[in-house]
Structure formats: C-alpha cells, structure tokens
C-alpha cells in the first residue's frame, strides 16, 4: 500500500479568513471526499500555544490535511494531481 497524507499550508488573506474557512468546509472538503481516493480531509488552524524548545514552526495559519488511500505510488500521485486540479479550478 502507498497510503499517504497530502498537506497544504497557507495563510488566507486576513480580510477573508472567515469566507475561506466556510468555502473549505462547505465546498472544497465535500468535493474532495467525493473522490474514492480520499479517506479523510480536514482544515486545521494553528494556535498561539508555545512550541517545544528547538522545534521550528512554519509561519502558516491554516493547514488542510488529506488522507489518501492508494495501492501504488502511481495512484498516490494521481490523487495529488487530482487535488491540484481541483484547487486550480477553485473547487
């Protein structure tokens, strides 16, 4: 099995955070989950909690995590390509 996680990190435009989160939860994630390759997907926000000493953190406020079920590396690549196409189309 070539199961994997696809993770996208980003900072939405400050004036559009609420609209972005609503779009992801109400539109994007249901669209992604309609694909047979995706097992689970979710939107996560960072917190202001302190990190452990020595741990570097990316300067991103939002992460979208996609769990992919694939039998081969090629199927995993196909899922990533499909996700890129969805995002480019605004889905």
PyMOL commands that set and color helices and strands:
alter all, ss='L'
color gray80, all
select helices_A, chain A and resi 14-33+73-89
alter helices_A, ss='H'
color red, helices_A
select strands_A, chain A and resi 4-10+38-45+62-68
alter strands_A, ss='S'
color yellow, strands_A
deselect
rebuild
show_as cartoon
